[in-house]
Each structure stands twice: as C-alpha cells, then as structure tokens.
Amino acid sequence: MRKQKGFSLIELLIVVAIILIIAAIAVPSLLRSKMVSNESAAASTTRTINTAQATFQSTWGLGYAANIATLGDGGGGVAGACVAKATAACLIDTVLSTGKKQGYTYFSNGESGAGTAASPFLDFATTAFPTLANTTGNRDFCAVSDMVIRAQQPSAATAALAVAACVKLNPLQNQ
C-alpha cells in the first residue's frame, strides 16, 4: 500500500470549526474595543475643541466662536491653506471642522451674544454624539466654558446641546 500524505476532510473541517469558534469569541470583543476607542477619542476631541474655543476667545476679542467651522478653516476645506482670521481661526484640523470624526458628530456653538465686538459670545457649548448610538459610541459628551467634560448615555438628540442642558450632566470621571 502507498502511504498517503496530507489531511483528511474531517481534519480540515475540525480546524475550520476551531477557527470559526475563535472568531465568534474575538469579534464582539474587537467591536467593543473599537467603540471604547471612539469614546476616548471623542472625549479628547471635545477637550481639543474647548482649547480652540478658549484660544479663539483670547485671540479675536469676539468672545467664543459662533460654530465649529469658525474654529477650523471656515468651511473652505483645503488642508494646509488656512489663513487665520475671525471667520476661520485655523485652530482645529479641516476634518474636525466639518463636525464629523471617528464615529462621532461634533458641535461647538457660541451662546449669549451676537459674536461681534459689541456683543461677543459669552459662553459656548461643545457636544459630541455617536454617529450610530451603541455602535460607534456608547456615550454623548459635552462641555461649556468651564472646560469640564460631561458625559451621558446616548440620547435621542442629534443637534447641539445648549449650555444649560450640558451643565446639568455629570462630569466625566478621570479626566
């Protein structure tokens, strides 16, 4: 008799079954870790926007910026071609100034004023919502001029929170 070399069909099926079992265990963990990573990035990005708002306020003398596009390139969309002015402060990157980044949607709006030298925005509210709740993120984030980042479980909100609504939320722990 000739000695056969190779694997039998049963052996191959067992190996495939083991690989499928390992994948079934690993995929949910991978998705959870991606969601946690998005949340961490959202909290950090909220802090970046807060810093940009504070810089805008101290640089331009118009209070806080009217919106997130004003903190970036003003909606021009040309990376590296930003020239700083009151309507396009060049303080955040072009991608973030569109309001969407890493599975989150961002808003940062000036409040309590008209955004002019005579009537500057005296406060602002920065908010971050998961683009797909419970998929790209599990928490909403917000901050106001006190620079404290607050978090809540995803809400049905899809637009910016007002300062008063943000202040009512619990501060994020371990900043």
C-alpha positions as CSV (number, residue, x, y, z in Angstrom):
1,M,0.0,0.0,0.0
2,R,1.0,3.5,-0.7
3,K,1.3,5.9,2.2
4,Q,-0.9,9.0,1.6
5,K,0.3,12.4,2.6
6,G,-2.0,15.3,3.6
7,F,-5.0,15.9,5.7
8,S,-8.3,14.2,5.6
9,L,-11.6,16.1,5.1
10,I,-12.6,15.5,8.7
11,E,-9.3,17.0,10.0
12,L,-9.8,20.1,7.8
13,L,-13.4,20.5,9.0
14,I,-12.3,20.4,12.6
15,V,-9.6,23.1,12.0
16,V,-12.2,25.3,10.2
17,A,-14.7,24.8,13.1
18,I,-12.0,25.8,15.7
19,I,-11.2,28.9,13.7
20,L,-14.8,29.9,13.5
21,I,-15.3,29.4,17.3
22,I,-12.3,31.6,18.0
23,A,-13.6,34.3,15.6
24,A,-17.0,34.2,17.2
25,I,-15.4,34.9,20.5
26,A,-13.0,37.6,19.3
27,V,-15.2,39.7,17.0
28,P,-17.6,41.1,19.7
29,S,-14.5,42.0,21.9
30,L,-12.9,43.7,18.9
31,L,-16.1,45.8,18.3
32,R,-16.3,46.7,22.0
33,S,-12.7,47.9,22.0
34,K,-13.3,50.0,18.8
35,M,-16.3,51.6,20.5
36,V,-14.3,52.4,23.6
37,S,-11.5,53.8,21.5
38,N,-14.1,56.1,19.7
39,E,-15.4,57.3,23.0
40,S,-11.9,58.0,24.3
41,A,-11.2,59.9,21.1
42,A,-14.5,61.8,21.4
43,A,-13.6,63.0,24.9
44,S,-10.1,64.0,23.8
45,T,-11.5,65.8,20.8
46,T,-14.0,67.6,23.0
47,R,-11.1,68.8,25.1
48,T,-9.3,70.0,21.9
49,I,-12.4,72.0,20.8
50,N,-12.6,73.5,24.2
51,T,-9.0,74.6,24.0
52,A,-9.7,76.1,20.5
53,Q,-12.7,78.0,21.8
54,A,-10.5,79.5,24.6
55,T,-7.8,80.4,22.2
56,F,-10.3,82.0,19.8
57,Q,-11.8,84.0,22.7
58,S,-8.4,85.3,23.8
59,T,-7.2,86.0,20.3
60,W,-10.0,87.6,18.4
61,G,-11.8,89.6,21.2
62,L,-15.2,88.5,19.9
63,G,-16.0,86.1,22.7
64,Y,-16.3,82.5,21.7
65,A,-16.6,81.2,18.2
66,A,-20.0,81.0,16.6
67,N,-19.6,77.4,15.4
68,I,-17.1,74.6,14.8
69,A,-16.4,75.7,11.3
70,T,-15.2,79.0,12.5
71,L,-12.6,77.3,14.7
72,G,-11.2,75.5,11.6
73,D,-10.9,76.8,8.1
74,G,-14.3,78.4,7.9
75,G,-15.7,75.6,5.7
76,G,-13.1,76.2,2.9
77,G,-12.0,72.5,3.1
78,V,-8.4,73.0,1.7
79,A,-6.0,71.4,4.1
80,G,-2.8,73.4,4.8
81,A,-4.2,76.5,3.1
82,C,-5.8,78.1,6.1
83,V,-5.1,81.8,6.8
84,A,-6.2,82.7,10.3
85,K,-9.0,85.3,10.6
86,A,-12.0,85.8,12.8
87,T,-14.2,83.7,10.5
88,A,-11.7,80.9,10.0
89,A,-9.3,80.8,13.0
90,C,-7.3,77.7,11.8
91,L,-7.3,76.3,15.4
92,I,-8.6,72.7,14.6
93,D,-8.0,70.5,11.6
94,T,-10.0,70.5,8.5
95,V,-11.7,67.1,9.1
96,L,-12.8,68.1,12.6
97,S,-14.1,71.5,11.4
98,T,-16.7,69.6,9.3
99,G,-18.2,68.2,12.6
100,K,-17.6,64.5,11.9
101,K,-14.7,62.4,13.0
102,Q,-14.1,58.9,14.2
103,G,-17.7,57.8,14.6
104,Y,-18.8,61.0,16.4
105,T,-20.6,64.2,15.3
106,Y,-19.4,67.4,16.9
107,F,-21.0,70.8,17.5
108,S,-19.5,73.8,19.2
109,N,-21.7,76.9,19.2
110,G,-21.3,80.3,20.8
111,E,-24.2,81.5,23.1
112,S,-25.3,84.5,25.0
113,G,-24.3,87.2,22.4
114,A,-24.1,88.0,18.8
115,G,-20.5,87.2,18.2
116,T,-19.5,90.8,17.5
117,A,-17.1,93.1,19.3
118,A,-20.1,95.0,20.7
119,S,-21.9,91.8,21.7
120,P,-19.5,88.9,22.0
121,F,-20.5,85.3,22.7
122,L,-20.1,85.0,26.4
123,D,-20.4,81.2,26.6
124,F,-20.3,78.1,24.3
125,A,-21.4,74.5,24.3
126,T,-19.4,71.8,22.7
127,T,-21.2,68.5,22.1
128,A,-20.2,65.1,20.7
129,F,-22.8,62.4,19.7
130,P,-22.1,58.9,18.4
131,T,-22.9,58.8,14.7
132,L,-24.6,55.4,15.4
133,A,-25.6,55.1,19.0
134,N,-24.3,51.8,20.6
135,T,-22.3,51.1,17.5
136,T,-19.7,53.9,17.1
137,G,-20.1,55.0,20.7
138,N,-22.0,54.5,23.9
139,R,-21.9,58.0,25.5
140,D,-22.6,61.6,24.5
141,F,-20.1,64.2,25.6
142,C,-20.4,68.0,26.2
143,A,-18.6,70.9,27.7
144,V,-19.1,74.6,28.3
145,S,-16.8,77.5,29.1
146,D,-15.9,75.9,32.5
147,M,-14.0,73.4,30.4
148,V,-15.4,70.4,32.3
149,I,-16.3,67.5,30.0
150,R,-19.6,65.9,30.9
151,A,-21.0,62.6,29.7
152,Q,-24.3,60.8,29.4
153,Q,-25.7,57.7,27.9
154,P,-26.7,58.3,24.2
155,S,-29.8,60.4,23.9
156,A,-32.1,60.9,21.0
157,A,-30.5,64.3,20.4
158,T,-28.9,64.9,17.1
159,A,-28.1,68.5,17.5
160,A,-26.0,70.7,19.8
161,L,-26.9,70.9,23.5
162,A,-27.5,74.3,25.0
163,V,-25.2,75.4,27.8
164,A,-28.0,74.9,30.4
165,A,-28.6,71.3,29.3
166,C,-24.9,70.4,29.3
167,V,-24.3,71.9,32.8
168,K,-26.9,69.5,34.2
169,L,-25.0,66.4,33.2
170,N,-22.5,64.6,35.4
171,P,-18.8,65.4,34.9
172,L,-16.7,62.8,33.2
173,Q,-14.5,61.0,35.7
174,N,-10.7,60.6,35.3
175,Q,-10.1,63.5,33.1
